Each structure stands twice: as C-alpha cells, then as structure tokens.
C-alpha cells in the first residue's frame, strides 16, 4: 500500500519534471550546437588565457587579448594564404570543367578521353571491358559527375540560401561571444551546476568531472596542434616535391591526419587526385607518397608523443574498429570523434565501477 | 545600485575568507580567486559528510555549523575532534591521492565550502607566492597534528607503564 503511494507520488513529481526537461530541450535545441561549439572553443583557448592571466592581467582583458591575437593571426594568414589558395581552387575548377567540356557534357564523358589515364590504365580498362566484371568507366564517370555537380551547385547554394548564410554568420559570431562567457565565468557556471548535485554524490561528481575535463582537454588541444603542424609540414613537403595544388593537399592531409590509422590516406589520395587532374608526370605520385610518409614518420616519432602526452591508452585493433564503426554510423565526424568518445565512456565506466562501491552508493 | 551591492557582497565574502585559519596571510587577490573556486555545500543535522576509506578529493572549510570528526571503532564512535566555524578538515586530500582516514558528520545544520585538489593545484601554479603561503599553512597544521599525536602516544605509554607498576 505504502509502495503504491510512493510510486504515484514519484510519477506525480517526475512526469511534469520530465516534460519540462523535454520542452526546455525542444525550445533550446537550435542553439545547442552554438553552446557545444562555444564550449569546445573555450576549451581550446583556456590555456592561452590562463597563461596571459598569470602575468597579472584581469581575466576579461586576458580573454580579449587572446581574441585580438587570434584575429591578427587569422588576418595575416588570410593575407598570405588566401590568394594562393583561391587561385589553386579556381585552377582545379577549370581543369574539371575542361575535362567535362572535352566531351560536350559530363554525361557523355569517357574515361579514355583523358590521355594519360588511357596510357596508364589501358590494360586494366580493356580487361574490365572484356570481362564486364565492373564498369570502371562508369565508376569514374559517376565520381566526376558528383564532383562537378557539387562544384557547380556550391556557389548557387551559398547565395541562394541567404537564411543559411545568416545562420552560419550567427554561429560564427555567437561561438566567440558565448566562448567569452564560458572563459570568463567558468567558475560561476561550475558553482551553479554543483549546487544541483546531492551531497552523497558530490565527491564522485568531482572525480568524474575532473577526469572528463582531462580527457577532453588532452584530445581537443592535441587535435588542433596536430592538425596545424601536419597541414603546414605536408604543404611544405608538397611544395618541395612540386605537387600541384600543394596547399589544398596539405590542408586535407592535416585535417585527415586527425583520424587514427586511416587519416594519412586522405593526404595521399588528395595528392594523387591533384596530380592526375593537373596532368603532371605520374612519377610525382611516388615522390608525393614518399614525402607524405616522411611527414608521417616525423609526426609519429616527434610530435605525437609530445602532443598526446597522456594519449588514449587503447589497443590498436580496438581503435581501428572504433574508427570504422564511427565512420559507418556518423560519417566523417564519426571517424573524428569516435575514438575520444569511446575512450571517454570507457574512462567514465571505469571510474564508476571503481568509485560507486568505495563511496558506498551501491 | 544593484551592481554596487553585488560588488559589496563579494568584498564582504572575501573579507570573511580572511578569518579562516588555513587562509591566514593570503592577500586579497589570492582570496578573490579562492572564492571563485569554493563550492558551497549545505549539510543537514546528522548528515554524513564522508566516511573513512572514501576516496578523498576535496578539502572542506566550515562556514557555519559543527562537524564531528570520528573513527569507527567496531561500531563504537571514537570522537577525535569537532570542527567549527572558520576551521577546516580533510586537508590531506589536497596532498595525498588516497582515502579518508576518519569519518565526518554534521552535528547541526552546517554550511561547508569545498575545494577540490585539482583547483588547489591550479591555484598554486597560477599564484606561486600565494601558493607557498597556503602550502606552508597546510604543512603547519599537519605538523601540529603530528606533534599532538606524538604527545598522545607518550601519554598512553605513561598510562600503560603506571598500570604495570
């Protein structure tokens, strides 16, 4: 009897509460990404702000100083890189349309129209044509078609959907603004959140929060630093070797490098595509692969151990499987975030298993 | 007006922190940062703060109330001390990543201010000069406790000897 009373009481309190949570979530869902972006943003910048604060700056001044430095770096970087980058992108675009226009429209395009491909893959193409095992020509044609479609639709999409552009700008504007508050009032937010935690779970929550914080911090900072270093090194390597569109390839290699195991392939594939598109001598492919491997070696040997000081201690096979599973379920973002996410969950489960008994909660 | 009151309230809270024995000698600037790090916890009368052998991660300052520190001796409580306003307990958590050596329970409704060991470390790294004072204070408290324990041991042995005689 008493139990039933308790149950109805629990329902009476909890259902409206749950409803409130759901409504709150629905109401705020459009800005959740901004908040997440701002949290990531503040995570990455916190050490810089702390560093400046140490030299006697007030916190808000330290944050503004960091913002100014970043704005300065971005402007300088844009002034140097954008002209080169945009000319490379333009060039790549014309090459693609050239290939397409050769055969009238992209639909009628034959893979054998591109001379160097014909000479290299002649035996393979003949083989596939004979056996009709799979249609290589169609495969490549589809690939080019989608590439072309994406390239031609991109500007249209950008200018056509003014609303989306507006969203992007609000996002880009809001992230640093919210980030400012997260950086400045971090302690205040923390004190509010801890007020909601019952005394019984207080110290356990402290342990979980600190461990989560450490994992996220290591991951985000390591990711940014690695991306930057590998992008710069790969770009330089591509320039030295003489691969066309060196900076695009370098940037792709840098971004791709964040994915464990499969990442380095992104740079290599980008380099091969750029060499094939530009019609450069095919020997370049070999030297580009060697150059990217040297970058990889330097990265693995000298940068990774320093950057990922407390790296994810997981078996290589598990990491590989995690990356693949992330890719299948959530695409590129999944590949990027699967490993730290799984590592974090593993850590949390370990902490809970370790501590729930110690705190006599179970 | 509103903002002025807010600033005044913060200043008062910082002045209040100067009364804590462990924060003795810290400058206003350091106290301002410590105020941001402290997490306020309200405990009801009879509520357990922690038990012996729980993992230790925070130090508690007593802002209000009365906390009993005791050892569980086969179901019998051996009271070590009471911590009242402006005192602190659990300072070992800041130094040692281990478990609690005694239990703590609120004897009346109490307000505690918690400081985590990580915040403590960050604070020391950020403010080395304040950090030295803080560490010295902690060292002094632990040494005094050791001296007290040594004297207690001596008294116990004397009592035992008297019994034997």
Interface residues (C-beta under 8 A of the other chain):
Chain A: X50 X53 X54 X187 X188 X190 X191 X194 X195 X199 X202 X203 X206 X207 X210 X355 X358 X359 X360
Chain B: X36 X37 X39 X40 X41 X42 X43 X47 X49 X50 X51 X53 X54 X55 X56 X57 X58 X99 X114 X116 X118 X126
